[in-house]
């Protein structure tokens, strides 16, 4: 196994921590431990389930598996699709929390960055 670069180590760690935090916060919102306001159910469920994919991607990046880069790219596209659907939801005048817009921008930015790191580390091999 090739030596893991510092950027790949950071990316894997960020993915794992981000995933665990996503699972905890999504679980708290879904299972009634936190009042999150006017949540959009499909966004909440996506984020909760995606948290498990985030952890898997992070673990895959950590051990440098071939599928981890593909998973990071899939997460980017899935997040972008849900974000687009969420923006459409907003455009219909439906209720939503403004902080969800910021959270989705953050999620997309984090995963685009992680995918770039994963792709570059794969190309460097």
C-alpha positions in Angstrom: 0.0 0.0 0.0 1.4 3.4 -0.9 2.1 5.9 1.8 -0.9 8.1 2.5 -0.3 11.8 1.8 -1.0 14.4 4.4 -3.8 15.8 2.3 -5.4 12.4 2.0 -5.0 11.8 5.7 -6.8 15.2 6.4 -9.5 14.4 3.8 -10.2 11.0 5.3 -10.3 12.5 8.8 -12.6 15.3 7.8 -14.9 12.8 6.0 -15.2 10.6 9.0 -15.7 13.3 11.5 -18.2 15.1 9.2 -20.1 11.9 8.7 -20.3 11.1 12.5 -21.5 14.6 13.2 -24.1 14.3 10.4 -25.4 11.0 11.8 -25.7 12.4 15.3 -27.4 15.7 14.3 -29.6 14.0 11.7 -30.5 11.3 14.2 -31.4 13.8 16.9 -33.6 15.7 14.5 -35.3 12.6 13.0 -35.9 10.8 16.3 -37.2 13.7 18.3 -34.3 14.6 20.4 -34.0 18.1 18.9 -36.5 20.6 17.5 -35.0 21.7 14.2 -37.9 23.9 13.1 -39.3 23.8 9.6 -37.3 20.9 8.4 -37.7 19.5 4.8 -38.0 15.8 5.4 -36.3 14.6 2.2 -33.3 16.8 2.9 -33.1 15.6 6.5 -33.4 11.9 5.6 -30.8 12.3 2.8 -28.3 14.0 5.1 -28.8 11.4 7.8 -28.3 8.4 5.4 -25.5 10.3 3.6 -23.7 10.5 7.0 -23.1 6.7 6.8 -21.7 7.1 3.2 -19.4 10.0 4.5 -17.9 7.7 7.1 -17.5 4.9 4.6 -15.8 7.2 2.1 -13.5 8.5 4.9 -12.5 5.0 5.9 -12.0 4.1 2.2 -9.8 7.1 1.7 -7.9 6.3 4.9 -7.0 2.8 3.6 -6.7 4.0 0.0 -9.3 1.7 -1.6 -10.1 2.1 -5.2 -13.8 2.7 -4.6 -13.4 5.6 -2.2 -12.7 8.1 -4.9 -15.9 7.0 -6.8 -17.9 7.2 -3.6 -16.7 10.8 -2.9 -17.7 11.7 -6.5 -21.1 10.0 -6.0 -21.6 12.0 -2.8 -20.9 15.2 -4.6 -23.5 14.5 -7.3 -26.1 13.2 -4.9 -25.7 16.2 -2.6 -26.0 18.6 -5.7 -29.2 16.8 -6.8 -30.7 17.1 -3.3 -29.6 20.7 -3.1 -31.3 21.4 -6.4 -34.5 19.7 -5.3 -34.3 21.7 -2.0 -34.0 24.9 -4.0 -37.0 23.9 -6.1 -38.9 23.2 -2.8 -38.0 26.7 -1.7 -39.2 28.2 -5.0 -42.6 26.8 -4.5 -43.1 28.8 -1.3 -42.9 25.8 1.0 -41.6 26.2 4.6 -37.9 25.7 5.2 -35.1 26.7 7.6 -32.7 29.3 6.2 -29.8 27.6 7.9 -30.4 24.6 5.7 -29.3 26.6 2.7 -26.0 27.3 4.4 -25.7 23.7 5.5 -26.2 22.4 2.0 -23.7 24.9 0.6 -21.2 23.7 3.2 -21.9 20.1 2.5 -21.4 20.6 -1.2 -18.2 22.6 -0.8 -16.7 20.0 1.7 -17.4 17.1 -0.6 -16.2 18.9 -3.8 -13.0 19.6 -2.0 -12.7 16.0 -0.7 -13.4 14.6 -4.1 -10.7 16.8 -5.6 -8.2 15.6 -3.0 -9.2 12.0 -3.6 -8.9 12.3 -7.4 -5.5 14.0 -7.2 -4.2 11.4 -4.8 -5.4 8.6 -7.1 -3.7 10.3 -10.1 -0.5 10.6 -8.1 -0.2 6.8 -7.7 
